[in-house]
Amino acid sequence: MNGDTGKNHSRLDKMIQEHRNDPYFMRAKYSQPAVCRECGVVFDGGIFQWMKNPPEEAELMTCPACSRIKEDYTGGMITLEGDFLQEHWEDIRNLIENVEKREVARRPLERIMEIRKEDDGSVIIRTTYEHLARGIADAIHRAHKGDLDIKYPSEDKYVLAHWRRDR
């Protein structure tokens, strides 16, 4: 017994709960219809969707994906490493872009924020939400094998993936 009364635990629980909250999680719905002033995605019928011709009466807003990009709030990060990556970068890059294109069509808020080549030859991919990061990592692993490690480091909606193949 360490002498805790339980009061500190309840305070700690509140602090942890605050950390778990996704600031881009919608607690109140946007006006419907609404269109993102940055990317043009439409919020209508309770969902985000792409429309060729958004309703004229749609109010302007900034969607959660554009807010995350603007505020640099990553939802997923993938690190790619190894000699195989260097030798097959164009194929892997095309696979990444195809996965993103397919995912964005189904889930408009899932976007790549950045693809960055590091000095050591590794590649860092940051995404707006965890689903796209997981999808990219799984697709690379299915297509090219190697070692894949996926972690959800906290109860936040966040994923870290690491893929490596040397030969």
C-alpha positions as CSV (number, residue, x, y, z in Angstrom):
1,M,0.0,0.0,0.0
2,N,1.5,3.3,-1.0
3,G,-0.9,5.6,0.9
4,D,-2.8,6.9,-2.2
5,T,-6.3,7.9,-1.3
6,G,-7.7,7.5,-4.8
7,K,-8.1,11.2,-5.4
8,N,-4.9,11.4,-7.4
9,H,-6.0,8.5,-9.5
10,S,-9.2,10.2,-10.5
11,R,-7.3,13.3,-11.4
12,L,-4.8,11.2,-13.4
13,D,-7.7,9.5,-15.2
14,K,-9.1,12.9,-16.2
15,M,-5.7,14.0,-17.5
16,I,-5.3,10.8,-19.5
17,Q,-8.8,11.1,-20.9
18,E,-8.1,14.6,-22.1
19,H,-5.0,13.3,-23.9
20,R,-7.1,10.6,-25.6
21,N,-9.5,13.1,-27.2
22,D,-8.9,13.7,-30.9
23,P,-9.3,17.5,-31.4
24,Y,-10.6,16.8,-34.9
25,F,-13.4,14.5,-33.7
26,M,-16.7,16.1,-34.5
27,R,-18.8,16.5,-31.4
28,A,-21.3,18.8,-33.3
29,K,-22.2,18.3,-36.9
30,Y,-21.4,20.8,-39.5
31,S,-24.1,22.7,-41.3
32,Q,-25.5,20.5,-44.1
33,P,-24.6,20.8,-46.8
34,A,-21.1,22.3,-46.2
35,V,-18.1,22.4,-48.4
36,C,-14.4,22.6,-47.4
37,R,-12.9,25.8,-48.6
38,E,-9.5,24.1,-49.0
39,C,-10.1,20.8,-50.8
40,G,-13.8,20.9,-51.8
41,V,-15.0,17.9,-49.9
42,V,-18.7,18.1,-49.1
43,F,-20.3,17.3,-45.8
44,D,-23.9,16.2,-46.5
45,G,-26.2,13.5,-45.2
46,G,-23.9,13.2,-42.2
47,I,-20.9,12.1,-44.2
48,F,-17.9,13.6,-46.0
49,Q,-18.0,12.8,-49.8
50,W,-16.7,14.1,-53.1
51,M,-19.2,15.7,-55.3
52,K,-18.6,17.1,-58.8
53,N,-21.1,19.9,-58.2
54,P,-21.5,20.8,-54.5
55,P,-24.9,22.3,-53.6
56,E,-25.0,26.0,-54.2
57,E,-26.4,26.6,-50.7
58,A,-23.5,24.8,-49.0
59,E,-21.8,26.8,-46.3
60,L,-18.0,27.0,-46.3
61,M,-16.0,25.3,-43.6
62,T,-12.6,23.6,-43.2
63,C,-12.8,19.8,-43.1
64,P,-10.9,17.8,-40.4
65,A,-8.3,16.5,-42.9
66,C,-7.4,20.0,-44.1
67,S,-7.3,21.2,-40.4
68,R,-4.9,18.4,-39.6
69,I,-2.7,19.2,-42.5
70,K,-2.7,22.9,-41.7
71,E,-1.9,22.3,-38.0
72,D,0.5,19.4,-38.8
73,Y,-1.4,16.9,-36.6
74,T,-0.4,13.5,-37.8
75,G,-2.7,10.5,-37.5
76,G,-0.3,7.9,-38.8
77,M,3.4,7.5,-39.6
78,I,5.1,4.9,-41.6
79,T,8.9,4.4,-41.8
80,L,10.3,2.5,-44.7
81,E,13.9,1.2,-44.7
82,G,16.3,-1.2,-46.3
83,D,18.3,-1.8,-49.5
84,F,15.2,-3.2,-51.2
85,L,13.5,0.2,-50.7
86,Q,16.3,2.0,-52.6
87,E,16.3,-0.5,-55.5
88,H,12.5,-0.5,-55.9
89,W,11.5,3.0,-54.8
90,E,9.6,3.9,-58.0
91,D,7.4,0.8,-57.7
92,I,6.8,1.3,-54.0
93,R,6.0,5.0,-54.5
94,N,3.5,4.1,-57.2
95,L,1.9,1.6,-54.8
96,I,1.7,4.3,-52.1
97,E,0.0,6.7,-54.5
98,N,-2.5,4.0,-55.7
99,V,-3.4,3.1,-52.1
100,E,-4.0,6.7,-51.3
101,K,-6.1,7.4,-54.4
102,R,-8.3,4.4,-53.7
103,E,-8.6,5.3,-50.0
104,V,-9.4,9.0,-50.6
105,A,-12.1,8.0,-53.0
106,R,-13.8,5.9,-50.2
107,R,-12.8,8.0,-47.2
108,P,-12.1,11.6,-48.2
109,L,-10.5,12.6,-44.9
110,E,-7.7,10.0,-45.3
111,R,-4.8,11.8,-46.9
112,I,-1.0,11.7,-47.2
113,M,0.4,14.7,-45.5
114,E,4.0,14.2,-46.4
115,I,6.4,11.7,-48.0
116,R,10.0,12.6,-47.0
117,K,13.2,10.9,-48.0
118,E,15.7,11.0,-45.1
119,D,19.5,11.4,-45.5
120,D,20.0,7.7,-44.4
121,G,17.8,6.5,-47.3
122,S,14.7,5.8,-45.2
123,V,11.3,7.2,-46.1
124,I,8.8,8.7,-43.7
125,I,5.1,8.9,-44.7
126,R,2.7,10.9,-42.6
127,T,-1.0,10.6,-42.9
128,T,-4.1,12.5,-41.6
129,Y,-5.6,9.4,-40.0
130,E,-4.5,5.9,-39.0
131,H,-6.5,3.9,-41.6
132,L,-4.5,5.2,-44.5
133,A,-1.2,4.6,-42.8
134,R,-2.2,1.1,-41.9
135,G,-3.5,0.5,-45.5
136,I,-0.2,1.7,-47.0
137,A,1.9,-0.4,-44.7
138,D,-0.2,-3.5,-45.3
139,A,-0.1,-3.0,-49.1
140,I,3.7,-2.6,-49.1
141,H,4.1,-5.7,-47.0
142,R,1.7,-7.8,-49.1
143,A,3.4,-6.7,-52.3
144,H,7.0,-6.8,-51.2
145,K,7.1,-9.0,-48.1
146,G,9.9,-7.9,-45.6
147,D,9.3,-7.1,-41.9
148,L,6.4,-5.1,-40.8
149,D,5.7,-3.8,-37.3
150,I,2.6,-1.9,-36.5
151,K,1.9,-0.2,-33.2
152,Y,-0.9,1.8,-31.7
153,P,1.2,3.6,-29.1
154,S,-1.7,4.9,-27.0
155,E,-5.4,4.9,-27.0
156,D,-5.3,7.9,-29.4
157,K,-6.4,7.4,-32.9
158,Y,-2.7,7.1,-34.1
159,V,-0.6,4.3,-35.7
160,L,3.1,3.9,-36.1
161,A,4.3,1.4,-38.8
162,H,7.8,0.3,-39.6
163,W,8.6,-1.7,-42.7
164,R,12.1,-3.0,-43.7
165,R,13.4,-5.3,-46.3
166,D,17.1,-5.6,-47.1
167,R,17.1,-8.0,-50.1
